[in-house]
Amino acid sequence: MLFDIVVLTDPRYISPEKRSPYIDNVLLEDRLVVEALQAEGLKVVRKSWDDAHFDWSSTKLALFRTTWDYFDRFSEFSKWFENTSKLTRFINSKELITWNIDKHYLQDLSRAGVTIPKTIFVEKGTQATLQALFSTAVHGHGFRKDQFILKPCVSGAARHTYRINTNEISKYEDLFGQLISEEAMMLQEFQENIVSEGEISMMLFHGEFTHAVLKIAKPGDFRVQDDFGGSVHEYTPSKEQIAFAEKVVGAAPELPVYARVDMFRDNEGNWALAELEIFEPELWFRRNPSAAQNLAKTIKDTCLSIQIQAIGITHNDN
């Protein structure tokens, strides 16, 4: 059977035996997307990205939604990603996902004029202590001296993300040595306002703002993800915040079909980018189901474009 689009998840969310509010939200988000696509007359199937029995050439498009185990299986995922890219088209594009999946992209956006947290990238295999790197961060990059964040360049759900007080750096040296031997890492200045004010997530489709939420960490934590007890609230952004989010997606190598801009007020009081998520972001469709319909219409237009291109290629061949 041929499909217009396959909605991608990971194996935990295909037929979960155990249910929880978190899993129910995942299933609801995916269902809203699938139903919106079907309402546009598209043939849709939902599959785990690692499904060895699915013929990936049988679909025109593959939409990344809840593939949230990829960073734990990155080597396996990378091989699948490369092979499958030769059989179908990805939304967002392969090139855009490849750029976005590694947080080195923040350097590109910074060069394009987007404000990001003060950051030092530490490449895999670097021979330096965490203490020495932090000293460089303070004296060379203007980090505050009390605490900082350590996290991987390829990650999600706050994996290996640590808030480190500078008087406790020695406790993390062995862990840092192990991590940096396996993957690139980042040191970022700790942002006080994320704790006190929260982080705003702005959803944009084809560069246009649709809706937003405010994520707040639980008392005593700095991680806003609901995995760690964070809470999510309705939010109406200002024109200034919308303009910042539009600037961010406009600075990407190509305009994303869908994107989530996570932003906050930095230690200097400026709006700054925490992350630009254009691979498999949670888009909070359950807070705004009409946004799923907007995405579906955009994808339908993409399917039509593919058909027109195919017809053009056939005519040229003849």
QUIMO-V321654 format. One record per residue. RES is the residue in three letters. SS is DSSP state (h for helix, s for strand, l for the rest). NEAR is the number of other ideal C-beta (glycine too) atoms within 12 Angstrom. Layout:
# QUIMO-V321654
<<RES/SS/NEAR> <RES/SS/NEAR>>
This chain:
# QUIMO-V321654
<<MET/l/11> <LEU/l/18> <PHE/s/27> <ASP/s/33> <ILE/s/41> <VAL/s/41> <VAL/s/43> <LEU/s/42> <THR/s/35> <ASP/l/32> <PRO/h/22> <ARG/h/24> <TYR/h/33> <ILE/l/25> <SER/l/14> <PRO/l/19> <GLU/l/9> <LYS/l/11> <ARG/l/15> <SER/l/15> <PRO/h/14> <TYR/h/24> <ILE/h/23> <ASP/h/16> <ASN/h/25> <VAL/h/34> <LEU/h/27> <LEU/h/26> <GLU/h/34> <ASP/h/39> <ARG/h/25> <LEU/h/32> <VAL/h/42> <VAL/h/34> <GLU/h/22> <ALA/h/34> <LEU/h/39> <GLN/h/24> <ALA/h/21> <GLU/l/26> <GLY/l/16> <LEU/l/34> <LYS/l/21> <VAL/s/34> <VAL/s/30> <ARG/s/34> <LYS/s/36> <SER/s/32> <TRP/l/39> <ASP/l/26> <ASP/l/23> <ALA/l/14> <HIS/l/9> <PHE/l/24> <ASP/l/17> <TRP/h/31> <SER/h/17> <SER/h/22> <THR/s/34> <LYS/s/32> <LEU/s/41> <ALA/s/41> <LEU/s/45> <PHE/s/45> <ARG/s/43> <THR/s/40> <THR/l/42> <TRP/l/35> <ASP/l/26> <TYR/h/33> <PHE/h/29> <ASP/h/21> <ARG/h/22> <PHE/h/23> <SER/h/15> <GLU/h/20> <PHE/h/29> <SER/h/21> <LYS/h/16> <TRP/h/31> <PHE/h/31> <GLU/h/17> <ASN/h/18> <THR/h/32> <SER/l/23> <LYS/l/14> <LEU/l/21> <THR/l/33> <ARG/s/32> <PHE/s/39> <ILE/s/41> <ASN/l/39> <SER/l/27> <LYS/h/27> <GLU/h/20> <LEU/h/29> <ILE/h/39> <THR/h/22> <TRP/h/25> <ASN/h/38> <ILE/l/33> <ASP/l/28> <LYS/l/38> <HIS/l/27> <TYR/h/35> <LEU/h/33> <GLN/h/21> <ASP/h/23> <LEU/h/33> <SER/h/22> <ARG/h/13> <ALA/l/20> <GLY/l/14> <VAL/l/32> <THR/l/28> <ILE/s/38> <PRO/l/41> <LYS/l/30> <THR/s/37> <ILE/s/36> <PHE/s/31> <VAL/s/34> <GLU/l/20> <LYS/l/19> <GLY/l/14> <THR/l/24> <GLN/l/13> <ALA/l/21> <THR/l/19> <LEU/h/32> <GLN/h/23> <ALA/h/20> <LEU/h/35> <PHE/h/38> <SER/h/20> <THR/h/22> <ALA/h/34> <VAL/h/23> <HIS/h/13> <GLY/h/14> <HIS/h/22> <GLY/l/18> <PHE/l/28> <ARG/l/23> <LYS/l/18> <ASP/l/18> <GLN/s/28> <PHE/s/42> <ILE/s/36> <LEU/s/40> <LYS/s/37> <PRO/s/34> <CYS/l/35> <VAL/l/30> <SER/l/30> <GLY/l/33> <ALA/l/26> <ALA/l/27> <ARG/l/25> <HIS/l/26> <THR/l/32> <TYR/s/29> <ARG/s/28> <ILE/s/32> <ASN/s/20> <THR/h/26> <ASN/h/13> <GLU/h/19> <ILE/h/28> <SER/h/17> <LYS/h/16> <TYR/h/30> <GLU/h/21> <ASP/h/14> <LEU/h/20> <PHE/h/34> <GLY/h/21> <GLN/h/15> <LEU/h/30> <ILE/h/30> <SER/h/17> <GLU/h/20> <GLU/l/28> <ALA/l/27> <MET/s/41> <MET/s/39> <LEU/s/44> <GLN/s/41> <GLU/s/33> <PHE/l/32> <GLN/l/38> <GLU/h/23> <ASN/h/27> <ILE/h/34> <VAL/h/26> <SER/h/16> <GLU/h/23> <GLY/l/32> <GLU/s/40> <ILE/s/41> <SER/s/42> <MET/s/47> <MET/s/42> <LEU/s/41> <PHE/s/39> <HIS/l/27> <GLY/l/27> <GLU/s/23> <PHE/s/33> <THR/s/35> <HIS/s/33> <ALA/s/33> <VAL/s/35> <LEU/s/28> <LYS/s/39> <ILE/s/29> <ALA/l/30> <LYS/l/19> <PRO/l/12> <GLY/l/11> <ASP/l/22> <PHE/l/35> <ARG/l/28> <VAL/l/37> <GLN/l/31> <ASP/h/26> <ASP/h/25> <PHE/h/22> <GLY/l/19> <GLY/l/29> <SER/s/21> <VAL/s/27> <HIS/s/20> <GLU/s/17> <TYR/l/27> <THR/l/16> <PRO/l/26> <SER/l/17> <LYS/h/12> <GLU/h/16> <GLN/h/30> <ILE/h/27> <ALA/h/21> <PHE/h/36> <ALA/h/40> <GLU/h/30> <LYS/h/27> <VAL/h/42> <VAL/h/40> <GLY/h/24> <ALA/l/31> <ALA/l/36> <PRO/l/22> <GLU/l/21> <LEU/l/22> <PRO/l/40> <VAL/l/38> <TYR/s/47> <ALA/s/40> <ARG/s/38> <VAL/s/47> <ASP/s/39> <MET/s/48> <PHE/s/39> <ARG/s/27> <ASP/l/29> <ASN/l/26> <GLU/l/17> <GLY/l/13> <ASN/l/20> <TRP/s/33> <ALA/s/36> <LEU/s/43> <ALA/s/43> <GLU/s/43> <LEU/s/44> <GLU/s/39> <ILE/l/40> <PHE/l/44> <GLU/l/38> <PRO/l/37> <GLU/l/37> <LEU/l/43> <TRP/l/34> <PHE/h/37> <ARG/h/25> <ARG/h/26> <ASN/l/27> <PRO/h/23> <SER/h/19> <ALA/h/31> <ALA/h/37> <GLN/h/23> <ASN/h/31> <LEU/h/44> <ALA/h/36> <LYS/h/25> <THR/h/34> <ILE/h/42> <LYS/h/29> <ASP/h/22> <THR/h/32> <CYS/h/31> <LEU/h/20> <SER/h/19> <ILE/h/23> <GLN/h/18> <ILE/h/14> <GLN/h/16> <ALA/h/16> <ILE/h/14> <GLY/h/13> <ILE/h/12> <THR/h/11> <HIS/h/10> <ASN/h/9> <ASP/h/8> <ASN/l/7>>
